[in-house]
């Protein structure tokens, strides 16, 4: 193998290593972003349910609770169980 071929091979290996590293970093960041979004949505859902539960316990009309929280009739029915 010539020196040029050896240098080319080393360059390709280094390029592959850097590419893998960058790919892992991008994957981690995407995973973090997805986890943040999922956590945000779960928190928002928890808050909606908590507010609706409090409204129903304090005598609010079911339609008012649905309107204020954005929950469906089925979702409100789950709270009452």
N, C-alpha and C positions, 0 to 999 in steps of 0.2 A: 504494500500500500504506500502510495507516495505521500509526501508531507502535505500536499494540497488536499488530498483525499482525507487524511487524518484530521486536518484542521476543519474541513467541511463536516466531517462526522461529529467532531466535538461541538461545532456550532449548532448542528441540528439537534444534538442531545440537549444542549443548554436551552435552545429554543423550545423544545418539548417540555423541559422542566419548568421553564417560565410560564409557558402556556397552561400547564396543569395547575400551577400555583395561582395564576390569575383566575382560572376557571373555578377553583375551589373558593377563592375569595368572593367572586361574583355570586356563586351559589349560596354561600353563607349570608351575604347581604340580602339576597332575594328571600331567603328563608326567614331572616329577621323581619323584613318588611311584611311578609305574609303573616307571620306570627303576631306582629303589632296590629295589623288590620283585623285579624281574627279575634284578638283580645279586645279590641275596641268594639267590635260588633257584639261580642258576648256581654261586655259591660253595658252597652246600650240596651240590649235585650233584658238584662237583669234589672236595669233601672225602670224600664217600661213595666215589667211585671210587678216590681215593688210598688210603683206608683199606683198601678191599677188595683192591686190588692188593698192598699191603703184607702183608695177612693171607695171601693166596694164595702170595706169594713166601716167606713164613715157614712154609709147610706147614699152614696152617689148612684145615680141611675146608670144601668149598664151601657146605654147608648152614649152617655157623657164620658164614661171611662174609655170606651172604644175610641171616641172622637179625640179625647185628650192624649191618649197614649199611642194611638195608631194600631192597637191590637185588634185582631178579628174576634168574632163572636166565639169561635172554637177555642181561641187562646184564652179568652176570659173564662170560658167553661172549665178549662184546666186549672185555673186559679181556685175556683170554687170547690174543687175536689179535695 
